[in-house]
Amino acid sequence: MPHMPRIIAGVTWWRSLKQTARSGLAVERGRLEPLVALRAAVGLAVVIGVSLSLFGPAVAASSAFGAFQAAIATFQRSWRPRPELAIASGTSLALSTFLGYLTGSHLLLFLALLALWTFLAGLSWAAGPTIGLIATSNVAIMLVTITLPTSVAAAAGHAAMMVAGGAIQAALVIVFPVRRWGAHRDALADALAAEADYARRLRHDPVAPFDAAPLMTARAAAHITPRQARTRPAQLHGARGLAERIRPVLASLADPALGVPAEGPERDRVRELLDAAGAILDAAARAIRHGRPVDLPPAAVSTFRTPDTGAILTGPPHRAARRLGTLLRDVVEVAGGTSNAASPAAGEASDASDAGTAQADAAATTSGNLVRPGLTALVPAAAKAMRAELRVRSAVTRHAVRVTTVATAGYAVGHYLPLGHGYWAPMASVMVMRPDFSQTYARAVARFGGTLVGVALATAVVRLAQPDTYLSGALAVASAGLMYLLMRTGQIAVQACVAAYVVFLLGMGGEQWTQTVPERVVLTLVGGILAMTAYALYPAWETPRLRTRLADWLTAYGRYAAAVVGHYADPAGKNCPDVREALLTARDTRAAWQEAVERAEHEPVRHRGLSRAAAADAEHALAQVGRVAMLLEAHLPDRGTPPVPAAARLADALRTATEQGAKAVRDRRVPRWDPVREALDAWESGEAPDRVVRRGGTLLLKSLDDLSDALDTSPPPMLVDGSESNVRKSESDVRKQETPTPETPNGPQGP
């Protein structure tokens, strides 16, 4: 087993603290949503005003917490209708409060309920961050709201007002929508704009990298409920599927290995087409984002309509240019605007065969909806996801155990400390703890710093102004409105607003500032310390799991490449659903790898496993595997194309070798690719190779060899006399001699 260097996969605590403070105070003006914040603050003001007039300060505080939490739920990143989130949040908080009050007078019984509720909230992160945040916030706020009622009947009334508060926020979202489909429009427009930028970068760098995150976000936005499907704007139909098809066509048109030479008239023509494609995609993105007709640049349209393309380009580049023109025409038509005469097309460069192929590709990706379950169907789906994560080694389960232990211990500590309002400690812990260390640490620092600032400012206002009930309610609404405005920016500023909101809201109920401020500061610090201690004693570090993430990524890319190559052996088979499914899985595993690397960089732990340099080189090599598979996908043969029988053996070899290689990566061994090399050697000595798929197989093997080189960090052998010269060439040098060097440099790019 080769020796792997021991490294620090993280940053120093002091540097992390400075980064947290800087990001927590920064206000990104582009992320502010003033109209949405104003709507949420108005809803909160209506709830407080009506409750004060009809029921008094105590009920007003409960209903305010319900409306406050419901409004926060509508800010969470979710593609489902926001009114549903508000109602679900208000209802779940009401249920939590009522059950909490029933058991609140019996410490052991309440601790049991708190443990169950907190464990379920921690486990709910398996169903997604939106559900996890709502469930976590409900547990935290429940710790405050159970102290407000004075009887069972009063608790039921408080719970009903919380439901009403959530319903009012939901009604405001329906009556006063702010860009009802704005998030979906932005997601699709961002995907098209990313491809426009990619097309322009390919003019200068034929293997430029591309981040598939905008396409993944657009796909998530395309999952809609049946009710949403009835009202979705026409501009959001079909463009995402076309964007998915354009991406590999752009890469295949620019890549010198399977396309035109690096220089010459063909390359100049490709650069013109890429520049025109970028302009057309940008125009479509603007039209979709703002809901207006497409305004196409005449020069870009002329570039695609000129007959010169057919006289300059031949072979695969010619076919790619035809498909690109057809796909761009379809994008423009979907985006809203122009007739076929004004749409870009490849002019004389197009023919019936390739135009029909491109249209079939577009139809295959645009037919049908990606169905998202409704609110009632979401409950069993969330329960299934939670059951799937209910295992000892799961990061979500470890988070649930951590947060449950800290919440119950914090409540017990706060209960027995002579400070009063002991719920501040568990509330602080629950609010800051996340399944990963970096977010927990950043939020713990931000919450304590923001609490100090917010409490200090609110205390100064209370002592100077001595507000009455209604003025305290108004100050609470103002604090909440500012928090809504800054919610997507710095956490320290947000936590300061939350602290001020709670102080003013409890002051509205008649509590003096001395009853809440000192213990809130002390117990918030206690809660933060408990949260960090729990993570140190029972962590779920990403650093030791980097090799597993890398192996999963390798397996997924191997299956994707095998599915693409296998289609060359059976062009008349099914319409590539296996390729599409493999591509989506590959994207998910790559995103999981990148997220794991980002988390590991902030973890103050050491691990003998994968150095930063090896991880970066391995990522580069695997990205090349995905890039080559994507290029082969762009040239998938039509149904009438003669099959390439040798491609079937190469596909099996790719699938087998990458699965074996993934096991080697997990076991800290250097993977070998003998099955792929043997398949290519047999192909060379047998039938005449297909130029595209044979060349692609060579590039795939070269990228896999690069992965082995990245993971082979064993020291070179020494001569007997102790000199630093090698006795023989390393195995990697031998592999490089055996494998032909591709015509194009590698670029960190995947599907």
N, C-alpha and C positions, 0 to 999 in steps of 0.2 A: 504494500500500500504506500503510495507516495506521500512524503511529508508535506503537509500544508502549513503555511506560515500562520503564526498567531498574530492577529491584528485587533485593533480597537475599531469596532463597527459602530461608531457613534461620535458624538461631539461632547465637549466638556459641559458640565452642569452650568458653569458661569456663562459660557457662550450661548447655551440654550436659553438661559434666563434673559439675556440681552435680546436675543431674537424674538422671544415671546413678548417682551415689553414693547419692542419696536413695532411688531405686527399688531399687538393689541391696542395700540394707540393710533395706528394709521387709519384714516378714513378715506376709502376709495369712492370718490364721487360718482364714478360710473356704475357702481353697484347699488346706489341709493334708489329707493322706490317711494318717493314722497306721497303719491296719491294712495298707494296701498297702505302706507303707514297712517295717513290721515283717516282713511276708512276704518282701520282697526281702532284708532284712538276714538273716533266718533262712536263706534259701537260700544266701546268700554264706557264712555261718558254717558250714553243713553242708559246702559245697565245700572251704573252707579246712581244716576239721578233718579230713575224710577224706583229703584230699591230703597234709596234714602227716603223718598217721599211716602212710600207705602208701608215699608216694613222696619226701617231704622238702620243704624250703622252696622250692627252685627250681620244681618242678612245681606246688606249692601256689600260688605267685605267678601262674603262667600260668593255672591253672584259676580263680583268683580274678578275674583280669582278664576271663576269659570270662564268668563268672557276673555280675560287676559290670556289664559292658556289656550282657548279656542282660536284666538287671533294668531298666537304663535304657531299653532298647527297649520294654519293656512299659508304661513311663510316657508314651511319646509319644502324641500325639493321633491315634488311629486307630480306625476303626470295625470293623476286622477282628479276629478272635480273637487275644488277646494271646499265647497259647502259640506261635502261629506266628511272631510277631515275635521271641520269645526264641530259638527254635531257629534262625531265619534269621540272627539277629545272632551267636550263638555259632559257627555253621558258617562264616559269611563271615569272622569274625575268625580262626578256625583256618586257613582257606585262606590268608588274607593272611599270617599268621605263618609258615606253612610255606614259602611261596614267598619271603617276605622273608628267611628264614634261609638258603635255598639260594643266594641272590644276595648276601647281606650281606657276604661276604668280598671281593667285587669291587666297588669303589666305583662305577665307571662303570655296571656292570650293575645294581647296586642302584638307582642314581639313575634309570636308565631304567625299572625296575619301579615305583619310587616315583612317577615322572612319570605313567606310564600309570594306576596305581591312583588317584592323586590327581585326574587329569583325569576319570576315570570317576565318582569320588565327587562332584566338583563338578558334572558334567553330570547326575548322578542327582537333583538338585533339581528337574529338569523333571518327574519322576515324582511329586513331592509332598514336603512337608517331612519326613514320617516316614522315607521311604526316604533322603532327603538327609542327615538327621541320623545315621541308623544307618551309612550308608556313610562319612560324614566321621569319625565316632567310631572306626570300625574302622581307618581309615588312621592316625589319631593314636595309638591304643593299639598298633597293630602296630609303631610305631617303638620302643616300649619292650619288647614281648614278644620281638622277634627277638634281643635281647641275652641272653635267659635260657637257651636250649638250648646244649649243647656239642657236639652231633653231629647228623647227619641223623636217626638213629634217635630221639635225644632230641627233636628238633624235631617228629617225627611223634607222639611221645608227648605232648608239650606241646599239640599241635594237638588230639589226641584228648580231652585233659582239658578244653580249652576248649569242645569240642562237648558234653562231659558237663556242664560248668557251665551251659551254655545249656539243656540238657535238664532239669536239676534245677530251674532257675527255671521252665521251662514246666510241669513236673509240679506244682509248688507252685501255679501259677495254676489248674490244672485241679482239684487236690484241695481247695484252699482258695480258692474264688472269693470275691471281695469285690464285691458288687453286679454280678453277671455281666452284666446288661443295664442297669446303672445309667447309663452314659453315654448310651445310646439313650433311656432313660426321661427323663433330664434334658433332652435335646435337644428331645423332643416336648413335654414339660411347659413348657419355656421358650418354645416357639412359642405354645402356648395362653395362657400367662400374658402374653406380649407383646401378644397380641390382646385379652385382657381389659383390660389397661392402656390400649390404644388405644381400646377402646369407651368407657371412662370419660372419657378425654380429649376424645373427640368430643362429649361432652355440653356442654362449655364452649367448645371450639374446633372448629367443623365441618370445618375443613381442617387438623387437627392432623397433624404429620409422623409417619411410621411407618418404622422401620428394618427392612428385610426380612431382616437377617442371621439372626435366629432361625429364620425359615422356610427359609433356605438351609442352615443347619446341620441342621435337622430332615430336610431332603431328603437331605443327605449321610449322615446316620445311617440313613436308610431303605434305602440301598443295602447289601444283605446278600449273603453267600455262600449257595449252596444248602444247605450244612450248617447255617448259622445259621437259614435259613428253617424248618427242621424243629423248632427249639426256641424260636422267638421267642414271647414272651408274647402272648396274645390282645389285650391292651390296646394293643399297638404296631401293630396291623393297622388301617389305614384312617383313623385320626384325623388324620394329617398331610394327606391329601388333602382332608378336610373343612375343616381349618383354612385351606388355600389358598382354598377357596371362600368361607369366611366373611369373609375380609379385604376383598375388594371390596364385598361386600354391606353391611358395616358402613359403609364410606365413602360408598356411594351413598345409604344411608338418612339419613346426617347432612348431606350436602352440600346447601347451599341452591340451587346452580345447577341441579341436576337433581332435587332432592328437595323438601322442604317449605320454607315461608318461614322467615326467620330468627327470627321471633317468632310467638306465637299458640298456640292449642290443639294444632295439629298438631306444632309444635316441642316442646311439653311432652310429648306422647305419645312422640315419638321419643326424647327424653331418658330417659324411663322405660324404654323398650325397650333402649336402649344400656346403662343402668345394670344392668338385669337380665341382659343378655347378658354383661357383665363378670363378674358374680357367678357365673353358670353356667360360664363358661370357666375361672374360677379354681378352682371345685370340680372340674372335670374335670382340670385340670392337677395339682392335689394328689393326686387319685386315681391318675393315671398315674405320677407321680413316686414315690409310696410303695407302689404296688401294692395298693390297697385300694378298696372300693366307693365310688361317688360319693355324697357327702352334699350334696344340692341345697338351697339356701335356699328355703323355701316361698314367700316373697314374690316371688322372682324367677320361680318357676314360674307363680305366679298372674298375673303381669304378661303372660306370653305366652299364657296360656289364656283370658284374659278376652275376651269378644266385642266390647269397646269399640273395639278397633283397627280393625275393619272399618267402624265408623260414623264414625271420625275421619279415617283416611287413605284417599286415593284415588290412582289412577294408579300411576306408578312407585314412589312410597314405599310404597304398599299392597302391591305385588308384592314389594318388597325385604323388608318385614316378614314376609310369608308365607315367603319363602325362608329368612330368618334363623331363624325358628322351627323349620322342618324340619331345617335343618342342625345347629342346636343339639341337637335331639332325637337326631339320629344320632351326634353327638359323645358325648353322655351314654351312649348305648347301647354304643358302642365302648369308652369309658373304663371300663365295668364296672359297671354297675350297676343300673339301674332299668328297670322295664317301661315300655311306651308310656303307660300311664295316668299315671305319675308324671313322664314326660319333658316338657320344655317344648315346646309347640306353639303355633301362632298361633290356636288355638281356631276361632271362626267366621270368622276372617279368612283361613283357608286354603281353597283349592279344589283340585279334582283336577288341573287343568292345571298350576298352579305347583308343587304338591306333587310331581307327577310329574317336572317339570323339575328340581327340586332333588335328588330322589332319583336321577335320571339323571346329574346332575352328580356327585353323590357316588360313584355306581357307576363312573363313568368314571375317577375319580381313585383309586379304591381297588382296582380290579381288577388282579391281577398284582403281581409283585414287581419292585423295582428291583434288578437282579442285579449284585452286585459279583464280579469274578473271584476265584477261589481263589488259593492261593499259587503253584501251578504256572502258572496263566494270568497271574499278575501279572508274571512275568518278560518275556514278549513285549510286554505292554502298556507296561511301563516302558521297554523298549528302543525302542518306537515313539515314546514321548514324548521320549526323549533324542535320537533321530534328527531329530525335528521341530524341536528347539531348536538343532541343530548348524548354526548360521549365524553370520556375523561380527557382526551387529548385535544378536544375542540377548543379553539380560542374563545368562542362565544360562551361555551359552558364554563370555562375558567373565569370569564368575566362575570357571569351570573353568580358563581360561587363567591368571588371576591366582593362584589357589590352587596350581596346579601349579608355576608359576614360583617362588612364594615358598617352597613346601615343598622343592623341590630346591635352591634357593639357600640356604635356611636349614640344610638338612642338610649341605651342603658347607661352609658357614661354621662350623657347630658341629663338624664333623669336623676342621677344621684349627686351630681355636682350642685353646689349651693348657688347656682347662677340664675335659675329660672329659664323658661323658654329653651329647654334642652333639645328641642327638635332642630335647632340650627345646625348642630354637628352632623347628624345623619343627612339632613337636606343638602348641606354643602358637599358631602361625600357623593351622594347619589347624582347630583348635578354635574360633577366634574369627571366622574369615572366613565371611561370608554373602553371598548375591547382592546385597544392598543395603547402602549405606553406614551407615545409622543403626544397624542391628544389629551390624555389624562394629565400629564405633566403641565402642558401648556394651559389647560383649563384651570388646574389647581392654582397656578401662579396668577392667572388672569382673574379668577374669582376672588382670591384674597386681596389682590391689589385693587380690583374694582370695588370690592366691599368697603375697604378703607376709604376710598375716595367718595363713594356714594353716601356712606353713612356720615362722613364728615360734612359734606355739603348739605345733606338733608337735615342734619342736626343743627347746623348753623341757621338754616332757614326757619326751622321750628322755634328755636330760641329767640330769634329776632322778630319774626312775624307773629308767633303764637296763633296759628290759624285755627279757625273753628272747624266744625265737621265738614261743611260744604267746601271751604277753602282747602282743607286737607284732601278731600276727594278730587278737587280740581288739580292740585299739585300732583296727586297720584296719576291722574290721567295724562298730565304733561310729561311726567317721567316715563310712563309707558309709551307714549307717542314717540318720544325721543329714542327709546329703546327699539321700537319697531323700525324707525328710520335707519338706525345704525346696526340692525341685526346682522346684516351680511358683511359687516366690516370688523373693526377691532373688538375683541372679546372683553378687554379691560373696560372700554367705554360702555359696552352693553351691560356688563355686570354692575358697573356703577349706577346705571339707570335702574336696574332691577333692585338694587339695595335701597335706593331712594324711594322707589315705588312702594316697597314693603313698609318702610318706615312711615311714609305718609298714609298708607292705607290702614295700618294698625293705629296710627294716630287719629284717624277718622273715627275709629271705634272707641276712643277715649283713653288709650294707653299712652303714658308719658314716654318721652324719648329715653329717659333713663332706664325704663323697663325693657327696652329692646336693643339699644345701641351697644352698651358694653359687652353683654353676653353674646350678641351677634358676632362681634369681632373676635372674641376669644374662642367661641365655639366653631366659627367658620375656620379658624386656624386649626383647631383640633380635628375637624372633619377633613381638612386637606391633608394633615399629617397622617391620619388613619388611612386615607386613600392611597397615598404614596407608599406607606409602609406595607399595605396589603399587596401592592404591585411588586415590591421588592421581595416579599416572602413567598408570593404565589404568582410568579410572572407568566406571561405567554409571549416570550420574545420571538421576534421574527428572524433574528440573525441565525439561530441554529437550523432554521427551516428553509434557508435559501436554496440549499441543494435540492430539497424536495420540490420547491417551486420551479427550479430550473429543469428538473426531470419531467415534471408535468408539462411544462412548456415544450420540451423536446418531443415528448410523446404526441402532443396535439399537433405540432407542426409536421411530424412524420406522417400522421394520418391524413393531414391536409394535402401534403405533397403526394402521398400514395393515391389518394382519391383523384387528384388532378391527372397524374400520369396514367392511372388505370383507365380513365375515360378515353385516352388515345387508343387503347387496345379494343375498346367497344364503343365507337362513336354512335352506333344506333341504339344504345341502351337508354336507360331512363334519363330524364332531362336534368342531370347533375344535382339532385337534391343532396346526395352524399357529399359533394364538393361544398355546397353551401353550408351544410351542417358542420362539416369539419372546419370550415373557415371561421364560423362563429365561435366554435369551441376554442380554436387557436387564438382568436382575439381575446377571449375571456382569460385564458391562461397567461397570455402575455401581459394583460392588464394586472392580473394577480401578481405576477413576478415584479412588475414595475412598482406596484403598491408596496410589496414586501421590501424591496430595496429601499424605497423612500422611508419606510418605517424603521428599517434596520439602521439607517444613517443617524437616527436620533436616539438610538438605544445605547446606554452607557454600559455595554457588556462586551466581553471578549469571547471569541469562539475560534476553535481550531477547525476550520472547514473550508471557507471560500474567501480568499483575499479580495480586496476591492478591485485590484488590477485584473485578477482572473475572472471576477464577475463581469466587469466591463467588457473584456475580450470575449467571454462566452456569450454575452448579450449581443454583441456585434455579429458574431458568427451565426447565432440562431436567427437573428433578424435577416441575414442573408439567405438562409434556408427558406424563410417565408417570402422573401422578395422573389426568388427564383420560381417558387411554386406559383406565386401570383402572376409572373410573366407567362408561365405555361398555361395558366387559367385563361389569360387574355387571348390565347391562340387555340382554345379548345376547338376541335374539328366539328364540322357540321355532320348531320346524320348520314349524309351520302358519302362522306369521306372514307376511303379505304382504311381499314383498321391497321394498327401497328402491333402485331402479336408480341414482339419482344417487350413492349411497354408493360404488359401484364406481369412479367417476371420482375421487371424493375420496380413496379409498384409493390409487389409482395416483399421484395428485398428491402425497400425503404421502410415499410411497416414493421418488418421483423427487426431490422437493424436499429431503428430508433427506439423500439420497445426494450431491446436488450441494452442499448446505450443508456436509456433512462435508468435502468436498474444499476448499471455501472456508476452513473453519476450519484445516485443515492448511496451506493456503497463506497464512495470516494475512490473509485477506480477510473482510469482513463478509458473512455469508450472506443470501440473499434468498429469499422464499417466494412468488414470483409464481404458480407452478402451483397452490398451495393456495388463494391468493386468487382466482384465476380459476375454480377448481372451485366455490368457494362462491358467487361471483357468478353463475355459470351456473345453479347450483341455485336461487338466489333468483328468477331470472327465468323458471324453467321450472316443473317439477312442484311440487306442494305438499310442503313439507319435513316429514320426520319430526321431531317435537319433540326427542327425545332425541339422535339422531345429529347433527341440524343444529346444535343448541346445543353439542354436544361439538366439532363441527368449528370453530365460532367460538372456543371456548376454546382449542383446539389452536393455531389461528393466532395468538391473543393471546400464548400462551406462547412460540411460535417468534419472534414479534416482540420479546418481552422478551429472548430469547437474542441476537438481533442487536444490540439496544441495549447489552447487557452487553459484547459484543465490539467495539462501535464506540467506540473511545477517541480518535478523531481530534479535534484542536482545532477549535472552531467558527470559521467564516470571519469576518474583520474588515471593518469599513467602511474606506473609503479614508482617512478622517481619523484612523484609528488607534484609534477608540473601541472599547470592548469589546462593543458591541451587535452582534447578528448581522444580516447582510444579509437573511436569510430564515430561516424555520423549518427546523430540521434535518429530515432524512428520517425520523428516528424519530418526531418530532411529527406528521408527515403520516400515518405509518402508524397512530399512535394515533387520529387523527381518522377514518381509514377503517375501523378495526376497532371494533365495538361493545364497550363495557366490560362484563365479566361482572358478575353480581350478587354474586359472592362474592370476597373477597380471596384472593390467592395464598398458599399454604402450602407449605413445602419438603417435598414428599411425593411418593414414587414408588411403583411396584409392588413 
